[in-house]
Amino acid sequence: MLEGLEITIVNKSKAFDPFFKARIDPEFFQKRYILMYAKILALHNDLISNIALVTDGEHGNAVTQTEGYSKYFGARNVLDGILNDNGVEYITKEHHEKLKKTALKPRDVLISCVGANIGFASIVPDNIGIGNIVRNVALIRSNTQINNEYLLAYFRSEYGKSLYYRMNTGNAQPLVSLDYINTIPIYKPSQDFQLAIKKLITNSLENNELSKQTYSSAEIYLLKIIGLNDFKLSDDPVNTKSLKDSFLTTGRLDAEYYQKKYEEVVSHIKAQKYDRLSNLVTIKKSIEPGSDAYSDEGLPFMRVSDFNKLGLSEPDKKLSSAFCSDNAALIKKLKPKKETILFSKDGSVGTAYMLRKDEDLITSGAILHLTVKDKNEIIPEYLTLALNSKLVQMQAERDAGGSIILHWRIGEIGNVVVPIIDYTKQKQIAALVEESFRLKKQSEQLLETAKRAVEIAIEQDEDAAMLYILQNVISQVKPKFILQVLVSDQLTDFDLKEATDDFLLGEVVPIYIVQETKPFACLEWAIPTAIVVVLGQFAGGFFGEMGKDAYVALKNGIKKLAKKVRPINFRLVGTKPIDESNTQSKTFSIETMTKDKTHIKFLFDNEGSMDDWELWIDKATGLLEENYLQDDSEMQRKLNAMEKPISTPVFWVYKKETDSWEPHDLKKVARSQYENHIKNQPES
């Protein structure tokens, strides 16, 4: 009669323990919870309330908007281990000022504490900007005893997440109050183990950011190819149309539909090779099973809020086994396959994501399944990026506008015009997109490694956990090569396409980061150039791992950038006299780190020819290669000979008299300029 039931017998004193607010609900005393709790108490531990600030978001009803001063994060933004701003809403500066308690800081840990996704934890990235949280998200900020990165891994582990979930009050709407969160015990490992976890989480954050930047580079590259990167759209509110060219053709009478900016985008696409989406893909609809089919367990049911252009989230809705059994044949047909493009038509219309594998789930009727008809004409990764670009987003905005809840009709979606660029360029964009998702996957693997390492430390010991970390980090996929290029915001019309083509030939992924032009209080030698090639990620394994093709592609791409930027005339202005002896280019430089982590910067003399510059680029990369592969390198010997302490970055200039790169000691330059300044002062 009791087969399959779980019975736990506890003392009355424990069941009514005031520390747990006299919990007597049977779920609280499940055996797995009791065993996990005892396991943590048997180790070095402390209550979360003793090692961290625990608070939650605003308890009132905030007035939010699509744009504003501060991002207002909810539970849906904390599902993936790293806080994301997908679909985030905003609050005003005035509202933010009233919510200082919930103002986010980098590396804060956030955990959902209300609703179906209770217990999901994420960390706040370093560059998230100004943000606050809603009531259903708890904020945990550690003190000096323990680091936030470890707390993230702990609360994502089976132990931390289960003990957190245990504290929910079991209502129809699950809730973990701050009082209950404060009673959760935290396993306190050694500082060495905490630092190992912190490094994993930091690397995960870095890969996640590189993933977003790489995807953005692909978007920018597409716009450059079709000539829309600097295209100025009309803001003219008036557009005159005849009845024949408006309602009788489109069936639309709303004025917003006929704004000139929409016509201009479509006309620009049609001025080159293009096709309608219905000619490029087959379009399949999914189903809406209704809320009666939902269950706590079962087949994942994905809705529009469960995916974005960068990936999928764990759906919070499931379809019951009974519904799946009754509709087995239909469900089998509707499970999306690898390279299917999910495309939203309701709510957040026009969001596209290409599946990297067959998925065991069903999507809602608001998500269409697109399958490319001819992959020799258009690559699925390229098409997905094009659908997410402003080219298609503006068509979605035009078609789906005019209603409170956005809805994009399938007939209109089929008529979307898509640019068909050169197939080689499609492959290059596809390579950027896939690199973005490879980095994202690696970020997720690092989070998973950190989580599992904490579990092993609890179940076995720290030595076993450290060995697991070492084995998993070593076994990760060998990275491709990321190149950061800092570009002045004054170069609005600068074309990076040729250099990008060369980089991509060797699977070198360039990420272009726009830098704000602003005043600098420093020697003019130290002012950033208009283009800065940063070889940061190449440090360490770059020269040992990079193949010949990638190495050649790297140098060729750098040379293309140098050649493109060299003719641009930049000059320095300031309140102090400019050093006329400084003939170094204000437009181009290369920055990197040496083997011993010394920050260096190669400057290029304007008095040299372009042939000279190309030779100097070859010699600069040669110096770096020798520095990384040999213990006693020429570069290291020259750095060792400099006056100590060395000021960084160390500037290197090419000396024609020695036919080599030489470090330029800024301390000597500053001392010389100061002495000249004193000498030229009038006598009093």
N, C-alpha and C positions, 0 to 999 in steps of 0.2 A: 504493500500500500504506500510505503514511503520511498519506493525505489525512484532514484533520480533527484530526490530532494537533498538539500544540504542542511545539516543541523549543527549549530554551534552552541555550546553550553558555556556560559560565563557567570562569574560571581555577580551577585546583585550590586555589590559595592563598585565593581567596574562598570556595570551597565548604567549606573546612576552617577558615575564620576562627574563632579561639577566641572572638571577641566574640559570635558567634552560636552558640556551643556546638557547633561543627563540624556544622552541619546539612547533610545531603546528600540529604534527601527531596525529590523533584522538585516537590511542591506549593509548597515554600518558594521555589523559583526560577521561579515563573510570571512571564511577561513583565510582566504588569500590576503585580505587586508590585515588581519591579525598577525599572520606570519611575516608580512612585509614590515609591519610596524615594529614587531619584536626584533627583526633583523637589523633595522636601523638603530634601535635603542641599544643593541649589543655592540655597536661600533662607536667610534668617537663622533658625537653628534651635538646639535644644539637646536633650539627652536628658531624658526625663521624670524620671529619677532625680536630675537636677541642679536641677529646678525644683519638685518636689513630693514629698511623702511618699507612698509606695506600700506598701500592706499588704493583708491579706485577713482573712477572718473566722476564727472558731474552727475548729480542726482536729479537735476531739473530737466526740463525739455529745452534743448538748445535750438535756436533758429539757425539752420545751416543753409549753405548756398554752394553752387558749383565752383565758384572761385572766391578767394578771400585771403585773409592774412595768415591764419593758422589752420593746418590740416587737423581734421577731427576724426581720429581713428576709431573704428569699431571692431567687434569680434571677428568679422570676416577678413580683417587685415592681419590677424595674428595666427593664421592657420599653418604656415609653412616653415616656421623656425626663424625666419627673418621677416621683420615687419615690412609690409608692402603698402603702396599707396594706390592700389587698384580701386577705382571707383570711389576714392575718398572724397568726402565733402569738407567744407571749410566753415570757419567761424570768423567773426570780425576781430580786429585788434582789441577793441574795447571788451569784448567777451573773453578773449584770451587773457587779458590783464586781470580779470576776475577769477581766473582758474589757475593761479600760480602753482597750486598743489599738484595739478595734473600736467604741468608743462614738461614735456619729455626731454631727456638728456641722452646723448649717445651711450649705447650699451645698457640702457635700462632694459629690464625683462618685463614683458607684458603677458598676462595669462587671461584667457576668457573665463569669466566667472558667472555668467548667466546664459542660459539657453542650450540649444542642442550641441554646440561645439565647446562645451565646458571642458576646461583643462588643457586646451591647446596653448602652447607657449611660443613666443618669438622674442628676438632681441632687436633693439632699435639700432639701425645702421648709423655710421658716423655722419653721413651727409643727408639725414632725413629732413633737416630744416626745422621750422617751428611747428610744433604739434601738440595736441591735447588728446585725451581719451574720453570715451563715453562711459556711462555707468557700468556697463556689462564687461568691462575690462579692468583687471587689477594690475597695479604697477608695483614692481619689486625692485628696490635699489639697494644694493649691498653696501655694507661698511667695509672697513679695512681688513676684517677677519677673513673674508672670502671674496672671490671676484664674481662679477655678474655673469661672465661667460660660463663659469662652472655651474652657477645656478640655473642657467638656461638648459645646459645638458642634463642636470639633475631632474628638473621638472619635465623634461621630454623623455626621461628614462621611464621604464616600467614602474619603478619604485616611486619616484616623485609624482608622476602623473596619476598613479593609482591612489596614493595617499591623499592627493589633492581631490580627486573625484570622490573619494570616500566621504569627504566633508560636505558634499552637497546635501541639501535638506530634503531631497526626494519629492519635491512638489511637482505639479504638472509642468511647471517651468523650473528646471533645475537651477539652483543658486548656491554658490559658495560665498558666505559672508566674510568680511575682513576678520572678524573674531575667530572664525574657524581656520582661515588661512594661517593666522598667527600661531595656531597650535600644531602646525605641521613640523615634524622633526627633519632636520637636514643632516645628512652624512657629511662630516667635515674631513676631507682627505688632507694629505700633506700639501705644502706649498708647491713642491715640484710637480705633483700630479695636477694641481689646479692650473699651473702655468702651462702644462702640456695641453690641457683642455682649452685654455685661453688661446693658445696658438692655433689649434684646429678651428675654433670658431672665428678667429681673426682671418685666417686663410679662406674660410667659407665666405665671410663677408666680402673679402677682396674679389674672389671669383664671381660672386653674385653681382657686384658692381661692374666688373669687367664684362660680364654677360650682357648687362643692360647697355653699356657703352658700345659694345660690338654690334648689338642689334640696331642701335641708333645710327651707327656708322653705315650699316647696310641701307637704312632708310634714306640717309643723306645722299649716299652714293646713287641710289635710284633717282632721286630728284635731280641730281646733277646731270645724270645721263640724259634725262628727257627734258632738261632745261627749265625745271620748275623750282630750283633751289632758291633763286632770288626773284622769282616771278611776283610782281606786284599785282594783287587782285584788286579789282574795282570796288570802291566803297560807295559808288553812286546808288542812292536809294531809288532812283527812277529808271524804269525800263519800259519802253512803249512796245506793245504787242498788238497785232490784229487778232480778231476772234479766230481766224483760220489758223494762225500760228500759235495760238494759246489753247483755249478750251477745246476747240474742235480737234486738236492734235493730241493733247495730253490728258484732257478730262479734268484739268486742275484750274480752279479759279482763285486760289489763295495767292496773294501778291508775293509772298516770300519765295515761292517756288521759282519765280521768274527773275530773281536777282541776277545782276550781270556777272557776279563772281562765279556763279555756277556755270553759266554759258562759257565763260572764258576758260575755265579748267577743262571742260569737255572739248571745246574747240582746240585747245592746245594738244590734248591727247590725240584727237582725230587728225591733227596736222602731221602725224607720223604713223608708223605701222601700229594698228590696234585691232581688237576684235571685241565682240560682245561676250559677256560671261557665259551666256547660254550656249555659245558655240565652242567654248573651251572646256566646260565641265558638264557632268550630269548632276542634277539637283534632286536630292531625296529628302522627303519630310520624315520626321519622327512622330511620336504619339504624345498625347496628354492623357495619362491613365486616370487622373482624378485623385483627390486626397484620400479616398477610401482604400486605394491600393498602397498607401504609404505604410511603412513598418519600421520598427527600431533596427531590425536585422533584415538582410536580404540583398538584392541586386542594387548596386549604386545607381541613383537616378540623377543625372547631371542637368542642372539648370544654367541659365545664362550667367548667373552670379558665381558659378563654380569654375569659370575659366576666363582667361584673357589671352592676349597675343603672346605672352611669355610662358604659358603653361596651364596645367589643370590643378585644381584644388580638390581635396577630399569632399565629395558631395555629402551634405547633411541629411539628405533624403534617401530612403531605400524603398525598393518595391518588394512587397511581401512574396514569400515563396508560393502562396496560393495563386496570386495574380500571375506570377511567372510561369507556373505550371499550366494554368488555363490558356495562356497566350504564348506557349513555347515556340511555335513555328514563327510567329511574328517577331518575337524577341530575337530569335536567332538571326533573322534577316536584318534587324535594326542595330545589332551590335557593330560599332564602327571599326573598320580595319585600318591597318597601317597606311599612311599617306592620305587618309580621308581628311578633308579640311572642314572643321567645324565652323559654322558661320551663323552668327546671331541675327535674327530678323525682328525680334521684339525687345523692348526695354533698351538695353545698351546695343543699339543696332550696328551692324557692320564689323563686329569683332571676329577675327579669324585666327584659328590655330590648327596647324597640321599635326596629326598624330604620328608619333615616332614608332608606335607598335600597335598591334591589335589590342583593343580595350574591352574588358569584361564589364560593360555598363550600358545603360540606355540613356539617351538624351531626351530632353523635353521637346515638345513640338515647336518651341521658339528657336530651336537650333537646327539649321539645315546641314545636310551632309553633302559636300561637294567632292566629286571625283574627277580628276583631270582625264580628258579623253585621249590626248596625244602628248605624251611626255617628251617626244622629240621636237615638239613645237614650243611647249611651255613647261617649265620645271615646277613641280608642286610647291617647293620652298619659295621660289620666286613669286609665284602667284599669291601665296599666303601673305608675303610681305607687301605686295602691291595692293591687296585687298585692305590691309591695315594702314596703308599710307593715306595722306590727305587727298590723294587723287580720287580714291573711292569713298573716303569718309565724307568728302563734300557732296558726292552724289547721294550718299545715304542721308546726309543732313537735308538735302533738297527734297528727296522723295518722301522721307518719313516725317518731315516737319508738319506743323499745322494741327497736331493733336496732343493731348495731355500725356497719354502713354504712347510712346513711339512704336510704330508698327510699319514694317517695310514689306510690301507685298511681293510675292515671289515673281510675278510678272515684271515688276520694276527691277528686281535684283537681276533677273536674266538679261535685262537691257543695259546693265552697267557696262561702260566702256573701259577696257583694260589695255594699257600700252604693251606691245610685244617688242621688247628690245632684242638686240643681238644675242644669240644663244650663248656665246662665250661670256658675255656680260651677265646673263642670267646665272650661269654656273658660278661666276665670281660672287654674285650676291647670295646665291644658295650656300656657298662656302662660308661667307660671313654669318649667315643665319645659323648654319649648323655649328659653327664655332661658338656662337652665342649660347646655344643650347647645350653644347658640350661643357662649357664653363658652368652653366647653371646646374647641370647634373653633377659635376665635380663638387660644386658648392654643397649640394644636397648630400653627397657621399661623405663629405667632411663632417657635416652635422650629424649624420647617422653614426659615423665612427666615434665622435665625441659622446653621443648618447650611449652607445653600446659599451664604450670603455668605462663609463660610470657604473653601468650594471655589472660589469666584470669585476670592478674594484669592490663593489658591495658583496657580490656572490663569492669571489675568490680572494684576491688581494690586489694591491696596487701594482706589484711587479707583473702579474699576469695581464693587467689592464695596459700597462706601458708597453709590454711586448705586443699586444694586440694593436695598439696605435702604430707602433713601428712597422709591423707587417702590413697594415692597411695603407699607410701613407706611401710606403715603398711600392706597393702593388698598384697604385693608381695609374690611370692612363697617362702616358707621356704627354706633356702639354704641347700644344702648338705655340707659336710665338706671337706675343702681343707687342705692338709698337705704339706708344703714345706720341702724338704730335700736338704740341700746344700752338694754337693759332690766334693771333691778335684779332680782337673784334673790329679792328680797322680794315682788315682784309675781307671786306664784304663780297667782293667779286672774284676772289681768288679761286682758281680751278684746281682741285686736287685730284682730278680723275686719272690723269696719266700716271702720276706717282702711285696712286692706289692700284692701278692695273698691274704695275711692276711688283708691288708688294705681294699682291694676291697670287701671282704666278708661283711664288715660293711658299705659299701658305703662311705668309707673314700678315697678320691682321692689324691694319692701322686703325687707331681710335683717335679721332680729331676732337680736341677739347678747346673750345673758344675761351680765351683769356681776356678779361676786362683791361683796357688801357687806363692806367692811372698814374699819378705822380709817385716818384720814388725818391727817398732821401738817402742817396748813396753815390758812390763813384759811378761815373757813366759806364765803366767796364762791367759793373754788376747788374745793369738794367737788362731785363729779359729782351731777347730779340723778337721780331714779329713772328718768326717760325722757330720753334725749339723742338728738335727731335730728341725724345727721351728714350734711352735704351734701358730703362730701369728693369724690366722683367727679363732682359737678356742676361743680366748679371748672374754669375754662378754657372749654371749648366748650359748657357747659350752656346758658347764656342765649342764645348765638348759634344753637344747633342745636335746642333744644327747641321743639316746636310748641306752639301755644296750648292744645290739649287736654291735653297732658302737663303743661304749666305749671299749668293750673287744677287738674288732678288732684293734682299735688304739693301745692299749697296747701290743697286741701280735705282731703287725707289728714292733713297736719300739724295742721290745725284739729281734725279728729276725734280725733287722739291727745291734743291739748291738752285738749279738752273731756272726754275720758274720764278723764284722769289728774288734772285739776284738783281734784276733790273729795277725793282721797286725802290723808290727813293724815300727813305725814312730819315728824319733828322731829329736831333735832341734839342729841346729847349729847356731853359731852367733859369733859376735866380742867380746861379753862380756861373763863372766862365766855363766854357766847355774845353776839355783837354784836346787841343788840336792835334796832338801827337797820336791820339787814338784813332787809327784808320780802320779798326775792325768793323765788320758788317753789323748794321743795326737790324738786319732782317733775318739772319740765319745763324744758328748755332746747334751744337750737339751736346747733350748732357748724358752722363751715366755715372755708375759707381765702379771703382776699382775692386780688385779682389779683396783688399783689406777695408772695404766700405768707405773709401775716401770719395767724396763728391767732386767730380771734375766736369769742366765745361770746355769744349773746343770752340775757339773763336776763329772766324774766317776773315782774312784781311782783304779789304776792298781793292787794294792795289794789285792783288793777284788776278789772273785771268780765270775764265771758267775752266779751262784745262788744268790750271793750277789747283782750283778747288776740287776737281775730281780726283787729282793725284793726292791731295791732302786728305780727302775722305777715305781713300784706299789705305793711306798710311795710318790714319787715326784708328780705323777698324783693325789694322794689323797690329798696332801697339796694344789695343785692348785684348786681342786674341792671345798675344804673347803673355800679357799680364795674367790672364786667367789660366793659361796652360803651363806656365813655367813659374817656379818659385823665385828665381832671380831674374826679373824682367827689366828691360831698359826703363820702362815707365816707373817701376818701383824704385829703382836706383836714383832716378831724378827726383822723385818725391822725398826720398830719404835725405837727399842733399839739401833740401830747403830749410830755411830758418824755422826753428820750432818756437811756439806751436804753430802749426800750419793753419792759415785761415781758409775756410771752405765757403763756396766751391773754389777749387784750384783752377785758375784759368790757364789754358794752354794756347799758345800762338805758334804759328809756323815761322821758323827762322830760315830765310833763304841762305844765309851764310853757313849754317850747319846742315841745311837741307833736312831738317827734322822738326818735330813738334817739341816745344820746350815749355815748362811751367813758367807762368808769369806771376811773380810774387806781388800781390796787391799791397801788402804791408810796405814794401819798398816804394811802390808807386805813390801810396798815400803819404809816406814820409817825405818823398821828393816834392810832391805838390805842396805840402805844408811848408817845407823849407823855402820853396820858391815864393809862396804867398808872403811869408815873413820878410824875405829879402826885398820884395817889391813894395812893402809898406812904406809910405813917406815918413821921414824922420820927424819926430815931434819937437 
